[in-house]
């Protein structure tokens, strides 16, 4: 079983405040399960998070993370949304927050 963090991606650009949180979780789950989005089986969606417009998607298989990251652009589309929303998809890295802040400022 791959470590949870290696099976998780970070999604930025989630349209906040448009729909109820559980509806947005449903839309994100559908998007990242679709083969046309290089997706696969989603284990968990964490939304909302402390950062507005950010969600975490954990897949059942680490291979799905790699294929999702290879897709050039993710456009969140759903009939419940007023338009398409471009998403920024990045690898989850728990180490980022453990760096001393003065190193980041330099």
C-alpha positions in Angstrom: 0.0 0.0 0.0 1.6 3.3 -1.1 1.9 6.0 1.5 -1.2 8.2 1.6 0.7 11.4 0.7 2.1 9.8 -2.5 -1.5 9.1 -3.6 -2.7 12.7 -3.0 -2.8 15.7 -5.3 -3.5 19.3 -4.5 -6.1 21.1 -6.6 -6.2 24.9 -6.7 -8.7 27.0 -8.5 -11.8 25.3 -7.1 -14.6 27.8 -7.4 -15.5 28.7 -3.8 -18.9 29.7 -2.6 -20.8 28.8 -5.7 -22.3 25.5 -4.5 -22.6 23.6 -1.3 -19.4 21.9 -0.2 -20.8 18.4 -0.6 -21.9 19.2 -4.2 -18.4 20.5 -5.0 -16.9 17.3 -3.5 -19.2 15.3 -5.8 -18.1 17.3 -8.9 -14.4 17.0 -8.1 -14.8 13.2 -7.5 -16.5 12.8 -10.9 -13.9 14.9 -12.7 -10.9 13.0 -11.3 -12.5 9.6 -11.9 -13.1 10.2 -15.6 -10.7 8.5 -18.0 -10.6 11.6 -20.2 -9.0 13.4 -17.3 -6.5 10.6 -16.9 -8.3 9.9 -13.6 -9.0 6.7 -11.6 -10.6 5.5 -8.4 -10.8 8.3 -5.9 -10.4 7.3 -2.3 -11.2 10.6 -0.7 -11.8 14.3 -1.5 -10.9 16.8 1.2 -12.9 20.0 0.7 -13.2 22.6 1.9 -9.7 23.1 3.3 -8.1 25.9 5.3 -7.1 27.5 2.0 -10.0 28.9 -0.1 -10.4 27.2 -3.5 -8.1 24.4 -2.6 -9.0 20.7 -2.4 -7.0 17.5 -1.8 -7.8 14.4 -3.8 -6.5 11.0 -2.6 -6.5 8.2 -5.2 -6.5 4.4 -4.5 -3.5 3.9 -6.7 -0.3 6.0 -6.9 -0.2 5.4 -10.7 -3.3 7.6 -11.1 -1.5 10.5 -9.5 1.2 10.3 -12.2 -1.3 10.1 -15.1 -3.4 13.0 -13.7 -0.3 15.2 -13.4 0.6 14.4 -17.0 -2.6 16.0 -18.3 -1.9 19.5 -19.7 -5.0 21.2 -18.4 -7.8 20.2 -16.1 -11.1 22.1 -16.8 -13.8 21.6 -14.2 -17.0 21.2 -16.0 -20.4 20.3 -14.7 -24.0 21.4 -15.5 -24.3 22.7 -11.9 -21.4 25.2 -12.5 -22.0 28.4 -14.5 -18.9 27.9 -16.6 -15.6 25.9 -16.9 -13.0 26.5 -14.3 -9.3 25.8 -15.0 -7.7 23.9 -12.1 -4.1 23.8 -11.1 -3.1 20.3 -10.2 0.1 19.6 -8.2 1.7 16.8 -6.3 1.0 16.8 -2.6 4.2 17.5 -0.6 3.9 17.4 3.2 7.6 18.5 3.5 6.9 22.0 2.3 5.4 23.2 5.6 8.3 21.8 7.6 10.9 24.2 6.2 11.9 27.1 8.4 10.2 30.2 7.1 13.4 32.3 6.9 14.7 29.9 4.2 11.7 30.5 2.1 12.0 34.3 2.3 15.7 34.2 1.3 
